Amino acid sequence: MDDKKETWEIASEIWARQAEDHQNKFTHFIYCVTDLVARISSPKRLLDVGCGPGLLCELLAEKGWDVNGTDLAEGMIGAARQRLSKHYSDVSHRFLLCKDGDIPFQKQQFNVITALQVFPYIEKYKPFIEKLSS
């Protein structure tokens, strides 16, 4: 397992707990992004790249969005699936492990793609953005 994947795998439980803490600054940030997305667009089909424990997806699902997520850590995907299982019966198809930087969803499938706090970990972000937008 490479260093990035191992780091996020170890952090999975911590991030899942932080998502429950409304005083946590990352959790507060996710609530702010949710409000912004909901304000600028009506509910659509969204992919959250680097979805972590699925808090953004959960909050948008509660607002009527059709959400999907991907992450490179199995622990994060497990937490997202658990969190979103109250909204969807097909979480194993909606929240997928991202292997080797590949996005495991068909292109042109989403109206909105989010990638919060992902870019600091992407070495070559231009090809990554092109991959997401094609």
C-alpha positions in Angstrom: 0.0 0.0 0.0 1.5 3.4 -0.9 1.9 6.1 1.7 -1.1 8.2 0.7 -3.5 5.2 0.8 -2.1 4.0 4.1 -2.4 7.4 5.7 -6.0 7.7 4.7 -6.8 4.2 5.7 -5.5 4.9 9.2 -7.4 8.2 9.3 -10.7 6.7 8.3 -12.0 6.1 11.8 -10.9 9.5 13.0 -12.6 11.3 10.0 -15.8 9.3 10.6 -15.9 10.5 14.2 -15.1 14.1 13.2 -18.0 14.1 10.8 -20.3 13.7 13.9 -18.6 16.6 15.7 -20.3 19.9 14.7 -17.6 21.9 16.4 -14.9 20.4 14.1 -13.7 22.9 11.5 -13.7 20.3 8.7 -17.3 19.4 9.5 -18.2 23.0 9.6 -16.6 23.4 6.2 -18.7 20.6 4.8 -21.9 22.2 6.0 -20.8 25.5 4.4 -20.1 23.7 1.1 -23.5 21.9 1.3 -25.3 25.2 1.7 -23.3 26.8 -1.2 -24.0 23.8 -3.6 -27.7 23.8 -2.6 -28.0 27.5 -3.1 -26.4 27.6 -6.6 -28.1 24.5 -8.1 -31.2 22.5 -7.8 -30.7 18.9 -6.9 -28.8 16.9 -9.6 -26.6 13.9 -9.9 -23.3 14.5 -8.0 -20.0 12.6 -7.6 -17.9 13.5 -4.6 -14.3 12.5 -5.4 -12.4 11.9 -2.1 -15.8 11.5 -0.3 -14.2 10.5 3.0 -16.9 9.2 5.4 -19.6 10.6 3.2 -20.8 13.7 5.2 -21.2 16.0 2.1 -23.0 13.2 0.3 -25.4 12.6 3.2 -26.2 16.3 3.6 -26.9 16.7 -0.1 -28.9 13.5 -0.3 -31.1 14.9 2.5 -31.7 17.9 0.1 -32.8 15.6 -2.7 -29.5 15.2 -4.6 -28.6 11.9 -6.2 -25.1 11.3 -4.8 -22.2 9.0 -5.4 -18.7 9.0 -4.0 -15.3 7.6 -4.4 -12.2 7.5 -2.2 -8.9 5.7 -2.1 -9.3 4.3 1.4 -11.5 1.3 2.0 -12.3 2.6 5.5 -13.6 5.8 4.1 -15.8 4.0 1.6 -17.1 1.7 4.3 -18.0 4.7 6.5 -19.7 6.5 3.5 -21.7 3.4 2.7 -22.8 3.0 6.3 -23.8 6.7 6.5 -25.7 6.7 3.2 -27.4 3.3 3.7 -30.4 5.1 5.2 -30.9 7.0 1.9 -30.1 4.3 -0.7 -30.3 0.5 -0.9 -27.5 0.4 -3.5 -24.6 2.0 -1.6 -22.2 -0.7 -2.7 -22.7 0.6 -6.3 -22.8 4.3 -5.3 -19.6 4.5 -3.2 -16.6 2.9 -4.8 -13.0 2.5 -4.1 -10.8 4.6 -6.3 -7.8 2.5 -7.3 -4.7 4.1 -8.7 -6.4 7.4 -9.3 -9.0 6.0 -11.7 -12.5 7.2 -11.2 -14.7 4.1 -11.2 -17.7 5.7 -12.8 -18.7 6.2 -16.4 -17.8 9.6 -17.9 -20.5 12.1 -18.4 -22.7 10.5 -15.7 -22.8 13.4 -13.3 -24.0 17.0 -13.4 -21.7 18.1 -10.5 -18.4 16.8 -9.3 -16.9 17.9 -6.0 -13.3 17.1 -4.8 -13.0 18.9 -1.5 -9.4 19.0 -0.1 -8.2 16.5 -2.7 -6.0 18.7 -4.9 -3.1 19.1 -2.3 -2.6 15.3 -2.7 -2.7 15.2 -6.5 0.7 15.4 -8.1 -0.5 16.3 -11.6 -3.8 18.1 -11.2 -4.4 19.2 -14.8 -4.7 15.6 -16.1 -6.8 14.8 -13.1 -9.2 17.6 -13.8 -9.3 16.6 -17.5 -10.2 13.1 -16.5 -13.0 14.3 -14.3 -14.4 16.7 -16.9 -14.2 14.4 -20.0 
